[in-house]
Amino acid sequence: MEIEKFSSRHLLKIRLKTLYIIFFFFFSLLTHAEENVVVVISMDGVRHDYPNLLSEGGFNLISEKGSVASSLVPVYQSSTFPTHVTMATGVTPDKHGILHNGFFDRNRGFYSYSPDASWIESEPIWSLLERQGIKTATYFWVGSESDWKGTKISYSKAPFNGRISEKDKTKQILDWLDLGPKERPRLIMTWWHGSDSIAHQSGSTNTKVINQLKKQDKELLNLITEIERRGYWENVTLIVVSDHGMSDVENYINIKEILKNNSIDSTLSIGPAIGHIFLDDLTDKELAISVLKKESNLIVWDGSQLPSNYNMFHPARTGDIVVETNAPNMLVTRKNSNPPKGMHGYNPIINKEMDGIFFAYGNRVSVNQIDKVSQLDIAPTILNLLDLETPSYMTGQSIELD
Ligand SMILES: [Zn+2]
């Protein structure tokens, strides 16, 4: 009798255990199917106020059904390479090392628009995820065209080709989303042309700028509609950002000429807003600082004394002397018969026209008008949307979207 009792109880236990196993198997299948995918689009040079001038496309739809920040504050120098690398790494340019689209490194020499990710000194988010076994995809995000310290991106488009249209990029994004749950990347990051080049040529408020943007706004709507048609929005979050805004310029300060006129030899790394001067002879420092200080519209710093909130001091890449200016002035090294009318790169603390955009739509995003956010918040936001911890070295915060 005792044995019979025992065995029936035992049988019941086994049955319960089997039920549990079956339940957890289906539960894990279900949760796996619901793993969120984050798509990040960066549109070059889209100033925070430009989407207000568009009414029929993707921006308008997200304004009504998603989250929009009043602006996205870029890092300084607010140029395409430093800003994209900040959004991908969650750290400021002094930490990731990409001070401008081109810069000089005392040990390695000149860097200029290089696809070589070994110049990036903080881990990009795609590498962080891939190391955890999470598939990622990039379509021309700065720094993603080569492996970072040997970690491969599962799906990456390289080399960069500016002729590839946003239509082609949309098609590829949809193809990636169409992959089965095991193959599908959970993070897709892509660069779009935005309105940068036309605003450089024509100025920040020329009607051509908005006309150029209209086409991409339409493509953005197409992407949203196609994801809807496939029924993927339950598992997809879309984030649309830009790298910087745009100001009009009309005064060009030739740093090379000023130094040459005073017989000061140096290696120059001059951006539109910030110029790094690496002196051949450090005993020229006082003279160089005094002649540069005579120039109006120019602020002059000893490289090691830069304000800490610039986050721009890198031991090998910051000049002995650093000069800076604000719009409508721009630093140059040569005369240009057709100089740009629009420019960026300026200090976002004092030039609000440098602010870009932040739009979010889809899973875990509710209708929301949010205050301004920082480019340092982008990586933590992506990690949060993927249910992953933000590493402690990232100083930004996940943006509240729901
Ligand atoms: Zn630009």
Residues whose N, C-alpha, C, O or C-beta is under 5 A from the ligand:
A	BS01	ZN	D196
